[in-house]
Amino acid sequence: MFNFSIYYLRFFNILISLLCFLNILYSYYFDLYLNVDSYFYTLLFSIIPLLSFFFFKKKEIKISIYIKIITVILGYILLPSFIALPYYFSIYNITFLNAYFEAVSGFTSTGFTVFDNIRHLDQSLILWRSSSQWLGGLYFLFSIILLIDIFDDNLKKTLTNFLAFNSEEIFKQSLKIFIFYSLLTVIIFIILNIFNFRSFISLNLSMTLIASGGFLPFNNLDLVLNTQTKIIVFSFLMLLSFVSLFFLYNLLKYKKRGIKFIQEDIYLIIYLTIIIFGLFLLTDKNINFSIIFLSIASSVSNIGISLKNSPEYLSFIFLILIIIGGSFFSTSSGLRLIKIVSLFKFSINEIISNAKPKNVFINKLWFSEKNMDKSDFYKYFLSVLIFIISLVILSSIITMSELSLENSFKLSILTLTNTVNSHMTELNGLDFEELSYFTKYFLILFMIIGRVELLSFLIIFKKFFLKN
């Protein structure tokens, strides 16, 4: 286990070291010397785990799913400790807990921040915040591949024809993810530049959008999205993290690969279309619908950012969209639409079959070639149940921080779905720096729980605490 964890996590330490080096170059090129020492310290600390190359060699051994889960969780705990160093060593004099809170928030693509005024931050630190989200989004996608055996076969079959992933197949799929993830980041950057976003802002936003993150390089989104065209373009770019990472690729290969490879994305597009037309018909026609469209795109992709004049009376609907989330193989979070649709159909079939026992009902989704096993539905049900239990526990804890019950409940939803607080959820004024240490510890814990598939924790619990 120890060798495998080091082998997996040191790759991301290499990326952290590389990002430190790029920030040092950026700081010197633009004469930003205020925090350049902090990146040198971080570079030195992040290089230390890389010394394991000389002591721990890769071994071809079969790794159990328990070791994989523990390794992924360790990554969410250990890697942010390196990401926190530039915050801690910066000139802004913040405690290590606040620095670690900011790092976990970025790495889990949540977006909660202890910084009150982003405009006063050094540009290199703003870039570090955005790159931490980008790295976290990549880690999340890699971890899905690593833990793919605990998910249903439909997801696995969209990636490979193998029954199980060996190390060679994991490397192949991970390389594909890295290429597509990086390519989409570049595409977003180019599109933003075409529509007259400043290059520095475009660079930061491209890393934020592809990772479903909530960190922004400015305080007020309204100042940047100052035209109707920019609002619409920005909204569509957010939807890239709503659908599957491979959606555009699978769409181009549709005739060769078949409809099963875009099955979930078809559901998502139908779902999004219904939401858009439903709100278009029901909302006040005096409100510019592009503002509502941006909030819809931000909610379903679990990014969470919004404009100031996002209608408050729709905040409950936006929270529901946040809970549901986007595609399974994307950087968004939430419970996932495919789970909810599958559970709904399974429940209806069970009710009808009890009423009409002579009839046979098939639990088969549209656009799918395979009947879903009951084990898949049990997994989905457990995921929903664990989410509800986690929501109740975290809400109860947050109410001790002098927040109202309503705000505690909203913040719990955002934490478990890794979505930033904003005007559309009426939590834009929340000051995370002023929260107690006790509350911050639990927010950190549940941000990690929200990012790791909740079923993973149940598997670990069953392995170590429910032994026969």
CORKA-V649175 format. One record per backbone hydrogen bond with DSSP energy under -1.0 kcal/mol. CO is the residue of the C=O (numbers start at 1). NH is the residue of the N-H. Records with the same first field share a line. If there is no record, write none. Layout:
CO->NH  NH
//
This chain:
1->5
2->6
3->7
4->8
5->9
6->10
9->13
10->14
11->15
12->16
13->17
14->18
15->19
16->20
17->21
18->22
19->23
20->24
21->25
22->26
23->27
24->28
25->29
26->30
27->32
36->40
37->41
38->42
39->43
40->44
41->45
42->46
43->47
47->50
48->51
49->52
50->53
51->54
52->56
59->61
64->68
65->69
66->70
67->71
68->72
69->73
70->74
71->75
72->76
73->77
74->78
75->79
78->81
79->82  83
80->84
84->88
85->89
95->99
96->100
97->101
98->102
99->103
100->104
101->105
102->106
103->107
104->108
105->110
106->109
117->120
118->121
122->126
123->127
124->128
125->129
126->130
127->131
128->132
129->133
130->134
131->135
132->136
133->137
134->138
135->139
136->140
137->141
138->142
139->143
140->144
141->145
142->146
143->147
145->148
147->150
148->151
152->156
153->157
156->159  160
166->170
167->171
168->172
169->173
170->174
171->175
172->176
173->177
174->178
175->179
176->180
177->181
178->182
179->183
180->184
181->185
182->186
183->187
184->188
185->189
186->190
187->191
188->192
189->193
190->194
191->195
192->197
193->196
198->202
199->203
200->204
201->205
202->206
203->207
204->208
205->209
206->210
208->213
209->212
221->225
224->226
227->231
228->232
229->233
230->234
231->235
232->236
233->237
234->238
235->239
237->240
238->241
239->242  243
242->327
244->247
246->250
247->251
248->252
249->253
251->254
253->257
254->258
259->262
262->266
263->267
264->268
265->269
266->270
267->271
268->272
269->273
270->274
271->275
272->276
273->277
274->278
275->279
276->280
277->281
278->282
279->283
284->287
288->291
289->293
290->294
291->295
292->296
293->297
294->298
295->299
296->300
297->301
298->303  304
299->302
303->420
307->310
311->314
312->315
314->318
315->319
316->320
317->321
318->322
319->323
320->324
321->325
323->335
324->336
329->245
336->340
337->341
338->342
339->343
340->344
341->345
342->346
343->347
344->348
345->349
346->350
347->351
348->352
349->353
350->354
351->355
352->356
356->359
362->364
363->372
365->368
373->377
374->378
375->379
376->380
377->381
378->382
379->383
380->384
381->385
382->386
383->387
384->388
385->389
386->390
387->391
388->392
389->393
390->394
391->395
392->396
393->397
394->398
395->399
397->400
398->401
404->408
405->409
406->410
407->411
408->412
409->413
410->414
411->415
412->416
413->417
414->419
422->427
423->426
427->430
436->440
437->441
438->442
439->443
440->444
441->445
442->446
443->447
444->448
445->449
446->450
447->451
448->452
453->456
454->458
455->459
456->460
457->461
458->462
459->463
460->464
461->465
//
